[in-house]
């Protein structure tokens, strides 16, 4: 029997999700704008792309790269990369439009 996680609470506008559109299709997603830098001892890592995680069934059909995303109160972006996680979600790496 496969494990099925209930993601309803995460994708509720009353909880964590933000309203967004992908080429005009309304979705609720988890938006993250990472810090520009993370110190790792003497080395460092840089994360510059914001991400939007959505439920695949709510997103328009693939392919997703190149589509326009508008996140409420955050701005307009273009999908630079899409990574389905195998649990019914996809993480979009975004670039500022």
N, C-alpha and C positions, 0 to 999 in steps of 0.2 A: 504494500500500500504506500503510495507516494505521500509525502508530507505537503500539505497545502496551507500556507500561511494566510491569515486574514489581514489584509493591508488596509481595510476600510478606515480605521482610525487615522492612519498616516495620511491618507488622501482625502481627508475631510477639510473643507474650507474653514470649519470651526476649530480645527486643530493646527496642523502643520502645513497644509497645502496652500499654494498660491494659484490664483487664476492665471491662465496663459492661453495663447492661441498658437497653433502650428499651421501656417498657411491658412489662417482663418478658422480652423477647427478648434473649438473650445476644449481645453483640458484642465485638469487640476494636477499640479506637480510639486515636487520638492525642489526648490531652487537653492543653489549654494554658490556664493561668490567667495572663493578661497582667498586666504591671505596670500599676499604676493610672495612671501618668503617664509621658509621654516628652517630654523637652525638645527643642524644635526652634528653636534660636536664641531669639528673644524670644517666640515663640509656643509653644504646647504642644498636645499631642494627648492625649486621654484614651481609654483602652480599658478598659472595665470588665467586659465580658462574657467569661466563659470560653468556650472552644470545644471541640468534640469532632469529629474528622474520622474517618469510617468508610467502609468499602467499601459502596456502595449495595446490592449483592447480599446483604449480611449484615443490613442494616437491615430493619425491617418496612416494608411498603408505605406510600408517601406517601398522604395528607398527614401531615407530621411535626410541624408547629407545634402546641404545646400538650401534646405527649406528655411523660411523665415519664422522665427519664434518671437512673440511679444509677451513679456512677463509683466504682469501688473505691478506698478510702482518700481520697476527695475529697468525697463527699456526694451529695445529691439536687438535681436541677435540673429545669427545664421548658424545652423547646425553644422559643425565641423567634423564631428565623429559621432557615431551611435553604437552603443554597446548593450545589446540585450543581455540580461543576467541569468536567463533560464528559469526565473521565478515569476514570469509574467510582467516584468518591468523592463524598461530600457532607460539607459543613462545617456543623455545627449550632452556632448561637450560643445559649448557655444563660443562663438566669436562675436564681438560687438559689430553690429550692422553698420 
